[in-house]
Amino acid sequence: MPSRRDILRYAAVGSAMTIGLGAGALAWSGTLLGEYSVMDMGAGGEHAAHAGHDASASAAGAGVSVTSLTADPDRPADVHVRFVVRQEPIDVPGGRRVDGFTVNGTSPGPEIRATQGDLVEVELVNESVTDGATLHWHGIDVPNAADGVAGITQDAVPVGGRHVYRFVATDAGTYWYHSHQVSHEQVLGGLLGAIVIDPAGTSAPEPATDVDVDVTALLHVYGGEHTLNGRAADERVEAAAGETVRVRVINTDQGTAAVWSAAPFRVVAIDGHDVNASTDVNGQRLLIPAGGRADVAVRVPSDGGAVRLQVGGARGVIIADSSHPEASAPPATQPQDTLDLLSYGSAEPLAFDPTAPDRSFDYVIARRFGVIDGRPGNFWTINGRMFPDVPMFHVREGDVVRMHLRNDSGDVHPMHLHGHHVVVLARDGVAASGSPWWVDSLDVHPGESYDIAFVADNPGIWSDHCHTLPHAVDGLVAHVMYEGVTTPFTINGEAGNRPE
């Protein structure tokens, strides 16, 4: 039975189709997907030629299966976690009961805490998620076999099934995990949680990141109810006067989250990468894309007062002197000015030269009317093509890759590349001048363009998609494929794999 939203969309598209056919103004195309492999996606040599090599080389020889791209199978785990996922109602504290998904009986699921260099092993057991489930480690550059994308790196885990993920926590930082099976339903429904990787060693941290108290602030909307760490309420944090609190803000929602305060704060990390020489932010808001994270440092007032860090608009983290735990701080008006991360902090050299890339690609987002799998709609296009006939970005291990993102649509798109972090080189032709802006989730606003770069140092087949997940369902997803890598998994087949 189609939903009310689908009925309205079909009606609108039907009207547009009638008008378009009458006026000859709309070019329609249709696709029936059925079962397919991402190995068959892309427009063949056209996109490969743009990359400067022959796409057929990617399939040459027997290839390396994604299933073989794993962490050391003989190394014992330093951190072992068992997650049981269920499809069940969630009683949101301070809110209402909603239908959703839980991990070990809660949503958000338990926070995983590891130390840089640890081998993390997570056993996923599906007790009752009827469509199957996976776990994707958002922002962590895991080996491809552990990426958790149904139909690309594994089959969805059915009810009664289990799957083990293993990866080395190479990079310290703030990350999160979520299902990548029917993700537009399961992520919205709460099958997710936080993962924090602490730095290794005992050497003193940089002054800008020196903190006394460390807290997580995970944002999620359950059935229209804005929550912070799973509660429809503010979060209170106690610390001594003069101490610094690190607030790890994780945006698990479908839109951009704003962070601001009446007091100065510092942005000490973005998407798990430290900001070089961060400075106080005053009278500006920080915007975090869907899927993105930001670590913010706030100092407790020496006069025994409280500081309120507004996160996501509806909720706040109230940081108070432990000797005055009930001190309050009223919400401050959201600033109109936005902190520009293109120029925030101080520049430092990159470990590679993005001015001499081995591969250069365009990723141009627009939309047009069409039909995908019998669904009429105004679908997203990539480089003028509609899913699944979208580019496959072919690379070789060791390549320096440069990509030009351009948004010719009317919506914001938080673009997320799996398995890699990218560095922002320029926005709308203006070169980055601050701390190297490393991201795995990047908001591209209507009319904006970005130049980004990364080193292809993690072999596999990797999704590169919009993290407003309904956009991915409607075709805003492409892939980066390493030469010689293959996958035995398919989408829409007997295993029921539906990654988006």
C-alpha positions as CSV (number, residue, x, y, z in Angstrom):
1,M,0.0,0.0,0.0
2,P,1.6,3.3,-1.0
3,S,2.0,5.9,1.7
4,R,0.2,9.3,1.6
5,R,3.5,10.9,0.7
6,D,3.9,8.4,-2.3
7,I,0.3,9.0,-3.5
8,L,0.9,12.8,-3.5
9,R,4.2,12.4,-5.2
10,Y,2.8,10.1,-7.9
11,A,0.0,12.6,-8.5
12,A,2.4,15.5,-8.8
13,V,4.6,13.6,-11.1
14,G,1.7,12.5,-13.2
15,S,0.6,16.1,-13.6
16,A,4.1,17.1,-14.5
17,M,4.4,14.2,-16.9
18,T,1.2,15.3,-18.7
19,I,2.3,18.9,-18.9
20,G,5.8,17.8,-20.0
21,L,4.5,15.5,-22.7
22,G,2.1,18.2,-23.9
23,A,4.8,20.9,-24.0
24,G,7.7,18.6,-25.0
25,A,9.7,20.2,-22.2
26,L,10.6,17.2,-20.0
27,A,12.9,14.4,-20.9
28,W,11.8,11.2,-19.1
29,S,13.7,8.1,-18.6
30,G,12.9,4.9,-16.7
31,T,14.8,2.0,-15.1
32,L,13.7,-1.3,-13.8
33,L,16.4,-2.4,-11.4
34,G,15.6,-6.0,-10.3
35,E,18.6,-7.7,-8.8
36,Y,21.9,-6.0,-9.6
37,S,25.5,-5.7,-8.6
38,V,27.3,-2.4,-8.1
39,M,30.0,-4.0,-10.4
40,D,27.7,-3.3,-13.3
41,M,26.9,0.3,-12.4
42,G,28.4,3.3,-14.1
43,A,28.4,4.5,-17.7
44,G,31.4,2.5,-18.7
45,G,34.3,4.0,-20.5
46,E,32.9,7.6,-20.5
47,H,33.6,8.0,-16.8
48,A,36.8,6.0,-16.9
49,A,38.2,8.1,-19.7
50,H,37.5,11.2,-17.6
51,A,39.6,9.5,-14.9
52,G,42.4,9.0,-17.4
53,H,42.4,5.2,-17.6
54,D,40.3,2.3,-18.9
55,A,37.5,1.1,-16.7
56,S,37.8,-2.4,-18.1
57,A,41.1,-2.7,-16.3
58,S,39.2,-2.7,-13.0
59,A,37.6,-6.0,-13.9
60,A,40.8,-7.6,-15.4
61,G,41.9,-10.9,-13.9
62,A,40.3,-12.7,-11.1
63,G,40.2,-9.7,-8.8
64,V,40.3,-9.3,-5.1
65,S,37.0,-9.9,-3.3
66,V,35.8,-7.3,-0.8
67,T,35.5,-10.3,1.7
68,S,39.3,-10.6,1.8
69,L,39.9,-7.0,2.7
70,T,39.9,-7.5,6.5
71,A,41.8,-6.8,9.6
72,D,44.5,-9.3,10.7
73,P,42.4,-12.4,11.4
74,D,44.9,-13.8,13.8
75,R,45.2,-10.8,16.0
76,P,43.1,-11.0,19.2
77,A,40.6,-8.3,19.9
78,D,41.4,-5.5,22.4
79,V,37.8,-4.5,22.6
80,H,34.9,-7.0,22.1
81,V,31.3,-6.0,22.0
82,R,28.1,-8.0,21.4
83,F,25.2,-6.1,20.0
84,V,21.7,-7.6,19.9
85,V,19.4,-5.6,17.6
86,R,15.7,-5.6,17.9
87,Q,12.7,-4.0,16.1
88,E,10.6,-2.8,19.0
89,P,8.9,0.3,20.5
90,I,11.2,2.9,22.2
91,D,10.1,4.8,25.2
92,V,11.9,8.2,24.8
93,P,12.6,9.6,28.3
94,G,10.8,13.0,28.5
95,G,9.1,12.2,25.2
96,R,6.7,9.6,23.9
97,R,6.8,6.0,22.8
98,V,7.7,5.4,19.1
99,D,8.2,2.4,16.9
100,G,11.9,1.9,16.2
101,F,15.0,-0.2,16.6
102,T,17.2,-0.9,19.6
103,V,20.7,-2.0,20.2
104,N,21.0,-4.1,23.5
105,G,17.6,-2.8,24.4
106,T,18.3,0.9,24.1
107,S,18.4,3.7,21.5
108,P,20.9,5.2,21.0
109,G,22.8,1.9,21.5
110,P,25.7,1.6,23.9
111,E,28.7,3.8,23.3
112,I,31.8,2.0,22.3
113,R,35.0,3.4,23.8
114,A,38.4,2.3,22.4
115,T,41.9,3.5,22.4
116,Q,43.8,4.4,19.3
117,G,45.5,1.2,18.0
118,D,43.0,-1.2,19.5
119,L,41.5,-3.9,17.4
120,V,37.8,-3.6,17.9
121,E,35.5,-6.6,17.4
122,V,31.8,-6.3,17.3
123,E,29.4,-9.2,17.1
124,L,26.0,-8.3,15.6
125,V,23.1,-10.5,16.5
126,N,19.7,-9.8,14.8
127,E,17.0,-10.9,17.1
128,S,13.9,-9.3,15.4
129,V,14.7,-6.7,12.7
130,T,12.6,-8.2,10.0
131,D,14.3,-6.6,7.0
132,G,17.7,-7.7,8.2
133,A,20.4,-5.3,9.6
134,T,24.1,-4.4,9.3
135,L,26.5,-2.0,11.1
136,H,28.4,0.7,9.3
137,W,31.1,2.6,11.1
138,H,30.5,6.1,10.0
139,G,33.7,8.1,9.7
140,I,36.0,5.2,10.6
141,D,38.3,4.1,7.7
142,V,37.7,0.4,8.3
143,P,38.8,-2.4,5.9
144,N,36.2,-2.8,3.2
145,A,34.9,-6.1,4.5
146,A,33.8,-4.4,7.7
147,D,32.1,-1.4,6.1
148,G,28.6,-2.9,6.7
149,V,26.9,-1.9,3.5
150,A,24.3,-4.5,2.5
151,G,24.7,-5.8,-1.0
152,I,28.2,-4.4,-1.4
153,T,30.4,-5.6,1.5
154,Q,28.1,-8.2,3.1
155,D,24.6,-9.6,3.0
156,A,22.1,-8.1,5.5
157,V,22.0,-10.2,8.7
158,P,18.6,-11.9,8.8
159,V,16.6,-12.6,12.0
160,G,18.4,-15.2,13.9
161,G,21.7,-14.5,12.1
162,R,25.0,-13.0,13.3
163,H,27.9,-11.1,11.7
164,V,31.3,-10.1,13.2
165,Y,33.0,-6.8,12.3
166,R,36.8,-6.4,13.0
167,F,38.8,-3.2,12.5
168,V,41.8,-1.4,14.0
169,A,40.9,1.9,15.6
170,T,43.6,3.8,13.7
171,D,42.4,7.4,14.1
172,A,41.4,8.9,17.4
173,G,38.2,10.9,17.3
174,T,34.4,11.0,17.5
175,Y,32.4,8.6,15.2
176,W,29.1,6.7,15.2
177,Y,27.7,3.4,14.0
178,H,24.4,2.7,12.2
179,S,22.6,0.2,10.1
180,H,23.2,0.4,6.3
181,Q,20.3,-1.8,5.4
182,V,17.1,0.0,4.6
183,S,19.0,2.9,6.2
184,H,16.4,5.5,5.6
185,E,14.1,3.6,8.0
186,Q,16.5,1.9,10.4
187,V,18.7,5.0,11.0
188,L,15.7,7.2,11.5
189,G,14.2,4.5,13.8
190,G,17.3,4.6,16.1
191,L,19.5,1.6,15.1
192,L,22.6,3.6,15.9
193,G,25.1,4.7,18.6
194,A,28.3,6.5,19.3
195,I,31.9,5.3,19.1
196,V,34.8,7.3,20.6
197,I,38.4,6.5,20.0
198,D,40.8,8.0,22.6
199,P,44.3,9.0,21.6
200,A,47.1,6.5,22.4
201,G,50.0,7.3,24.7
202,T,50.4,9.6,27.7
203,S,52.0,12.6,26.1
204,A,50.3,15.9,27.0
205,P,47.8,17.0,24.4
206,E,47.9,20.3,22.6
207,P,46.6,23.2,24.7
208,A,43.7,23.8,22.4
209,T,42.5,20.2,23.0
210,D,43.5,19.9,26.7
211,V,40.3,18.9,28.5
212,D,39.3,17.9,32.0
213,V,35.8,16.4,31.3
214,D,34.8,14.5,28.1
215,V,31.1,14.1,27.2
216,T,29.1,12.9,24.2
217,A,26.1,14.8,22.8
218,L,24.4,12.6,20.3
219,L,21.5,14.3,18.4
220,H,18.6,12.3,17.1
221,V,14.9,12.9,16.2
222,Y,12.5,10.1,17.2
223,G,9.1,10.6,15.5
224,G,9.5,14.3,15.4
225,E,10.9,14.6,19.0
226,H,14.3,16.2,19.2
227,T,16.5,14.3,21.7
228,L,20.0,14.6,23.2
229,N,21.6,11.2,24.1
230,G,18.2,9.6,23.7
231,R,16.3,11.9,26.0
232,A,13.9,14.7,25.2
233,A,15.7,17.0,27.6
234,D,18.9,19.0,28.1
235,E,22.1,17.4,29.4
236,R,23.8,18.6,32.6
237,V,27.5,18.3,33.0
238,E,29.4,19.1,36.2
239,A,33.0,20.3,36.2
240,A,35.2,22.5,38.5
241,A,35.4,26.2,37.9
242,G,38.0,27.0,35.2
243,E,38.0,23.4,33.8
244,T,37.5,22.7,30.2
245,V,34.8,20.3,28.9
246,R,35.0,18.6,25.6
247,V,31.6,18.1,24.1
248,R,31.5,15.5,21.2
249,V,28.5,16.5,19.1
250,I,27.2,13.8,16.8
251,N,24.5,14.7,14.3
252,T,22.7,11.5,13.4
253,D,19.7,13.3,11.8
254,Q,18.8,14.1,8.2
255,G,19.5,17.8,8.3
256,T,22.2,20.3,9.4
257,A,22.6,20.9,13.1
258,A,23.6,24.3,14.6
259,V,25.8,24.7,17.7
260,W,26.3,28.0,19.5
261,S,26.7,29.6,22.9
262,A,26.6,33.0,24.6
263,A,30.1,32.1,26.0
264,P,33.2,31.6,23.8
265,F,33.9,28.0,22.7
266,R,36.5,26.4,20.5
267,V,36.1,23.8,17.7
268,V,38.9,21.4,18.5
269,A,38.0,18.6,16.0
270,I,35.8,18.0,12.9
271,D,34.8,14.5,11.8
272,G,37.5,12.9,14.0
273,H,40.4,15.2,12.9
274,D,41.9,17.8,15.2
275,V,41.8,21.4,14.2
276,N,45.2,23.0,14.0
277,A,45.5,26.1,16.4
278,S,41.8,26.5,17.1
279,T,40.7,29.9,18.5
280,D,37.7,31.2,20.4
281,V,34.4,31.4,18.6
282,N,32.3,34.4,19.6
283,G,28.9,35.4,18.2
284,Q,28.9,32.7,15.5
285,R,27.3,29.4,15.1
286,L,28.9,26.1,14.0
287,L,27.0,24.0,11.5
288,I,27.3,20.3,11.5
289,P,26.1,18.3,8.4
290,A,23.9,15.2,8.7
291,G,26.2,12.4,9.7
292,G,29.0,14.9,10.8
293,R,30.6,15.4,14.1
294,A,32.3,18.3,15.9
295,D,34.2,18.4,19.2
296,V,33.7,21.6,21.0
297,A,35.7,22.8,24.0
298,V,33.9,25.0,26.6
299,R,35.4,26.4,29.8
300,V,33.5,26.5,33.1
301,P,33.2,30.0,34.4
302,S,35.4,30.8,37.4
303,D,32.6,32.7,39.1
304,G,30.6,29.5,39.8
305,G,28.1,30.2,37.0
306,A,27.0,28.0,34.1
307,V,27.5,27.8,30.4
308,R,24.9,26.6,28.0
309,L,26.0,25.1,24.7
310,Q,23.0,24.9,22.4
311,V,23.2,21.8,20.2
312,G,20.8,21.1,17.4
313,G,18.6,24.1,18.2
314,A,16.1,22.2,20.5
315,R,18.5,20.9,23.2
316,G,21.4,22.2,25.2
317,V,24.4,21.0,27.2
318,I,24.4,22.9,30.5
319,I,27.9,23.0,32.0
320,A,28.1,24.1,35.6
321,D,30.6,24.4,38.4
322,S,30.3,21.2,40.5
323,S,30.0,23.3,43.6
324,H,26.9,24.9,42.1
325,P,25.3,22.0,40.2
326,E,21.9,23.6,39.9
327,A,23.2,26.8,38.2
328,S,21.3,27.5,35.0
329,A,22.0,29.3,31.8
330,P,19.2,30.5,29.6
331,P,19.3,29.7,25.9
332,A,21.0,32.3,23.8
333,T,19.6,33.5,20.5
334,Q,21.1,31.6,17.6
335,P,23.7,33.9,15.8
336,Q,23.1,34.7,12.2
337,D,26.8,34.5,11.3
338,T,28.2,31.1,10.6
339,L,31.8,30.0,11.5
340,D,33.7,29.4,8.2
341,L,35.8,26.3,8.5
342,L,37.5,27.2,5.3
343,S,39.5,29.8,7.1
344,Y,39.3,28.6,10.8
345,G,42.5,27.7,12.6
346,S,46.0,27.8,11.1
347,A,47.3,26.2,7.9
348,E,49.8,23.3,7.9
349,P,51.3,21.2,5.1
350,L,49.5,18.2,3.8
351,A,51.2,14.8,3.4
352,F,50.4,14.7,-0.3
353,D,50.3,17.1,-3.2
354,P,46.7,17.7,-4.3
355,T,47.8,20.0,-7.2
356,A,49.1,17.0,-9.1
357,P,46.3,14.4,-8.9
358,D,46.4,11.0,-10.6
359,R,42.7,11.0,-11.0
360,S,40.3,13.9,-11.4
361,F,36.5,13.6,-11.3
362,D,33.4,15.8,-11.4
363,Y,30.4,15.0,-9.2
364,V,27.6,17.3,-10.3
365,I,24.2,17.0,-8.5
366,A,21.0,17.9,-10.2
367,R,17.6,16.3,-10.7
368,R,15.0,15.4,-13.3
369,F,11.7,13.6,-13.7
370,G,11.9,9.9,-14.4
371,V,11.0,6.4,-13.1
372,I,13.1,4.1,-11.0
373,D,11.8,0.6,-10.4
374,G,8.3,1.6,-11.3
375,R,8.4,4.7,-9.0
376,P,7.8,7.9,-10.8
377,G,9.5,11.0,-9.3
378,N,11.7,14.0,-9.6
379,F,14.9,12.0,-9.0
380,W,18.5,13.1,-8.3
381,T,21.1,12.9,-11.0
382,I,24.9,12.7,-10.9
383,N,26.7,14.2,-13.9
384,G,23.3,14.3,-15.7
385,R,22.6,10.6,-15.2
386,M,19.9,8.9,-13.1
387,F,20.5,5.9,-10.9
388,P,21.8,3.3,-11.6
389,D,23.5,4.7,-14.7
390,V,25.6,7.0,-12.5
391,P,29.4,7.3,-12.5
392,M,31.6,4.7,-11.1
393,F,34.8,6.4,-9.9
394,H,37.6,4.1,-10.7
395,V,40.9,4.4,-8.8
396,R,44.1,2.6,-8.2
397,E,45.7,2.1,-4.8
398,G,48.0,5.0,-4.1
399,D,46.3,7.5,-6.4
400,V,45.9,11.1,-5.4
401,V,42.3,11.8,-6.2
402,R,40.8,15.2,-6.8
403,M,37.0,15.7,-7.1
404,H,35.0,18.7,-8.0
405,L,31.5,18.7,-6.3
406,R,28.9,21.0,-7.6
407,N,25.2,21.2,-6.4
408,D,22.9,22.4,-9.2
409,S,19.8,21.3,-7.2
410,G,17.7,23.3,-4.8
411,D,18.5,21.2,-1.7
412,V,21.4,20.9,0.7
413,H,23.3,17.6,0.3
414,P,25.6,16.3,3.1
415,M,28.0,14.2,1.0
416,H,29.6,11.2,2.7
417,L,32.4,9.1,1.3
418,H,32.9,5.8,3.0
419,G,36.4,4.5,3.9
420,H,38.2,7.8,3.5
421,H,38.5,11.3,4.8
422,V,38.8,14.1,2.2
423,V,40.5,17.5,2.6
424,V,38.6,20.6,1.4
425,L,40.8,22.5,-1.0
426,A,38.4,25.3,-2.1
427,R,34.8,26.4,-2.1
428,D,33.4,28.3,-5.1
429,G,37.0,28.8,-6.2
430,V,38.2,30.3,-3.0
431,A,41.2,28.4,-1.6
432,A,41.2,27.0,1.9
433,S,43.4,29.1,4.2
434,G,42.8,27.7,7.7
435,S,43.6,24.4,9.4
436,P,43.3,21.5,6.9
437,W,39.6,20.8,6.8
438,W,39.3,17.1,6.9
439,V,35.8,15.7,6.6
440,D,33.9,12.5,5.8
441,S,30.5,14.4,5.7
442,L,30.3,17.7,3.8
443,D,27.3,20.0,3.3
444,V,27.1,21.2,-0.3
445,H,24.5,24.0,-0.5
446,P,22.5,24.9,-3.6
447,G,24.7,26.6,-6.1
448,E,27.9,25.8,-4.2
449,S,30.9,23.9,-5.5
450,Y,33.8,22.3,-3.6
451,D,37.2,21.0,-4.6
452,I,38.3,18.1,-2.4
453,A,41.1,15.6,-2.5
454,F,42.1,12.3,-0.9
455,V,44.7,9.5,-1.2
456,A,43.3,6.2,-2.4
457,D,44.9,4.2,0.4
458,N,42.0,1.8,1.5
459,P,41.2,-0.7,-1.3
460,G,37.5,-1.7,-1.8
461,I,34.2,-0.6,-3.2
462,W,33.0,2.4,-1.3
463,S,29.7,4.3,-1.3
464,D,29.8,8.0,-2.0
465,H,26.3,9.3,-1.2
466,C,24.1,11.9,0.3
467,H,23.5,11.4,4.0
468,T,20.0,12.9,3.9
469,L,19.0,9.2,3.5
470,P,15.8,9.7,1.6
471,H,17.9,11.4,-1.1
472,A,20.1,8.3,-1.3
473,V,16.9,6.2,-1.7
474,D,16.0,8.4,-4.7
475,G,19.3,7.9,-6.4
476,L,21.9,10.2,-4.9
477,V,24.6,7.6,-4.5
478,A,27.7,6.7,-6.5
479,H,30.7,4.6,-5.7
480,V,34.5,4.7,-5.6
481,M,35.9,1.4,-6.9
482,Y,39.5,0.3,-6.7
483,E,41.0,-1.5,-9.6
484,G,40.8,-5.3,-9.3
485,V,38.3,-5.3,-6.4
486,T,35.1,-7.3,-6.8
487,T,32.1,-8.1,-4.7
488,P,30.0,-11.3,-4.6
489,F,27.0,-9.6,-3.1
490,T,24.0,-8.2,-5.0
491,I,21.2,-5.8,-4.2
492,N,17.5,-6.7,-4.4
493,G,18.2,-10.4,-4.6
494,E,17.3,-13.4,-2.4
495,A,19.4,-12.0,0.5
496,G,17.1,-8.9,0.6
497,N,19.9,-6.4,0.5
498,R,18.7,-2.8,0.3
499,P,21.5,-0.6,1.5
500,E,19.7,2.8,1.4
